[in-house]
Amino acid sequence: MVQVTGKKSYARVREELKASKGQDPSRLEMFRAYYPKMELPKIWKLQMQL
């Protein structure tokens, strides 16, 4: 079974992010790519600032 985010597979999204950044995307970056309109919890925002 292939997992997809709308019209693109997770693997395809991961490869596009990898190509744009030059390294593997983090789990947070993948989450943001999948759910761009979803608000992140405050604890995650604080961790990103470190």
N, CA, C and O of each residue as an XYZ file, in Angstrom:
200
protein
N       0.843     -1.179      0.000
C       0.000      0.000      0.000
C       0.888      1.243      0.000
O       1.820      1.347      0.797
N       0.600      2.161     -0.878
C       1.379      3.385     -1.006
C       0.699      4.493     -0.206
O      -0.504      4.721     -0.335
N       1.489      5.179      0.621
C       0.955      6.305      1.386
C       1.095      7.569      0.550
O       2.128      7.806     -0.076
N       0.048      8.368      0.549
C       0.080      9.582     -0.261
C      -0.415     10.779      0.534
O      -1.172     10.644      1.495
N       0.032     11.953      0.108
C      -0.430     13.217      0.680
C      -1.152     13.956     -0.434
O      -0.575     14.837     -1.071
N      -2.377     13.612     -0.667
C      -3.096     14.216     -1.785
C      -2.673     13.543     -3.069
O      -2.998     12.378     -3.295
N      -1.952     14.257     -3.914
C      -1.549     13.720     -5.210
C      -0.124     13.179     -5.222
O       0.268     12.516     -6.183
N       0.664     13.446     -4.174
C       2.062     13.014     -4.135
C       2.270     11.969     -3.046
O       1.628     12.011     -1.997
N       3.176     11.031     -3.310
C       3.519     10.047     -2.283
C       4.469     10.690     -1.273
O       5.118     11.695     -1.563
N       4.538     10.091     -0.084
C       5.448     10.595      0.948
C       6.897     10.563      0.451
O       7.671     11.484      0.708
N       7.248      9.500     -0.256
C       8.615      9.376     -0.763
C       8.940     10.503     -1.741
O      10.047     11.040     -1.733
N       7.982     10.854     -2.573
C       8.202     11.928     -3.541
C       8.382     13.270     -2.831
O       9.264     14.051     -3.190
N       7.553     13.538     -1.830
C       7.681     14.784     -1.064
C       9.038     14.824     -0.370
O       9.707     15.857     -0.375
N       9.451     13.698      0.231
C      10.741     13.629      0.918
C      11.888     13.913     -0.053
O      12.814     14.651      0.283
N      11.834     13.337     -1.245
C      12.898     13.558     -2.225
C      12.932     15.010     -2.703
O      14.010     15.560     -2.930
N      11.771     15.633     -2.857
C      11.739     17.043     -3.258
C      12.344     17.938     -2.178
O      13.094     18.864     -2.487
N      12.020     17.666     -0.919
C      12.608     18.441      0.178
C      14.107     18.196      0.275
O      14.876     19.121      0.539
N      14.518     16.959      0.063
C      15.938     16.619      0.113
C      16.699     17.352     -0.991
O      17.803     17.846     -0.764
N      16.113     17.422     -2.176
C      16.760     18.107     -3.294
C      16.874     19.612     -3.033
O      17.872     20.230     -3.404
N      15.869     20.197     -2.405
C      15.900     21.642     -2.175
C      16.847     22.032     -1.040
O      17.439     23.110     -1.075
N      16.998     21.159     -0.028
C      17.844     21.471      1.127
C      19.235     20.860      1.049
O      20.162     21.355      1.689
N      19.393     19.800      0.280
C      20.680     19.135      0.200
C      20.908     18.103      1.287
O      21.982     17.506      1.354
N      19.912     17.881      2.142
C      20.005     16.866      3.194
C      18.610     16.316      3.466
O      17.610     16.899      3.047
N      18.554     15.194      4.171
C      17.263     14.593      4.486
C      16.447     15.528      5.373
O      16.985     16.103      6.318
N      15.156     15.687      5.082
C      14.315     16.542      5.918
C      14.035     15.899      7.271
O      13.975     14.675      7.386
N      13.866     16.728      8.287
C      13.539     16.226      9.621
C      12.069     15.810      9.661
O      11.312     16.069      8.726
N      11.685     15.166     10.749
C      10.287     14.760     10.903
C       9.371     15.980     10.953
O       8.253     15.942     10.439
N       9.842     17.056     11.569
C       9.052     18.278     11.651
C       8.864     18.900     10.269
O       7.771     19.360      9.936
N       9.913     18.916      9.474
C       9.805     19.452      8.121
C       8.851     18.618      7.272
O       8.097     19.160      6.464
N       8.884     17.310      7.453
C       7.958     16.440      6.727
C       6.527     16.714      7.176
O       5.620     16.776      6.345
N       6.316     16.877      8.475
C       4.985     17.178      8.997
C       4.459     18.475      8.393
O       3.304     18.548      7.974
N       5.307     19.492      8.351
C       4.890     20.779      7.782
C       4.568     20.662      6.295
O       3.665     21.340      5.804
N       5.287     19.818      5.581
C       5.007     19.627      4.161
C       3.661     18.935      3.963
O       2.940     19.240      3.013
N       3.319     18.002      4.859
C       2.052     17.274      4.753
C       0.870     18.127      5.163
O      -0.180     18.086      4.521
N       1.028     18.898      6.226
C      -0.074     19.652      6.817
C       0.303     21.129      6.940
O       0.509     21.612      8.053
N       0.398     21.851      5.831
C       0.886     23.233      5.883
C      -0.034     24.202      6.621
O       0.447     25.217      7.126
N      -1.333     23.929      6.704
C      -2.258     24.859      7.355
C      -2.455     24.560      8.836
O      -3.072     25.354      9.546
N      -1.946     23.437      9.310
C      -2.156     23.044     10.700
C      -1.231     23.836     11.627
O      -0.048     24.004     11.334
N      -1.764     24.309     12.719
C      -0.985     25.058     13.711
C      -0.154     24.093     14.547
O      -0.655     23.058     14.986
N       1.114     24.430     14.767
C       1.995     23.584     15.561
C       1.796     23.860     17.046
O       1.536     25.000     17.431
N       1.914     22.842     17.878
C       1.832     23.061     19.325
C       2.949     23.997     19.802
O       4.012     24.058     19.184
N       2.712     24.717     20.888
C       3.683     25.693     21.399
C       5.030     25.061     21.724
O       6.071     25.674     21.487
N       5.025     23.850     22.263
C       6.286     23.199     22.641
C       7.166     22.977     21.414
O       8.388     23.101     21.496
N       6.556     22.653     20.286
C       7.337     22.452     19.065
C       7.935     23.768     18.598
O       9.078     23.805     18.141
N       7.170     24.849     18.708
C       7.677     26.158     18.302
C       8.883     26.553     19.147
O       9.857     27.105     18.634
N       8.810     26.269     20.438
C       9.928     26.583     21.329
C      11.155     25.757     20.977
O      12.271     26.276     21.006
N      10.976     24.489     20.647
C      12.096     23.626     20.296
C      12.747     24.086     19.002
O      13.963     23.966     18.853
N      11.971     24.606     18.069
C      12.519     25.058     16.791
C      13.400     26.286     16.968
O      14.311     26.509     16.170
N      13.148     27.085     17.995
C      13.925     28.294     18.224
C      15.307     27.996     18.788
O      16.197     28.842     18.712
N      15.502     26.798     19.356
C      16.795     26.451     19.956
C      17.844     26.211     18.920
O      18.988     25.909     19.259
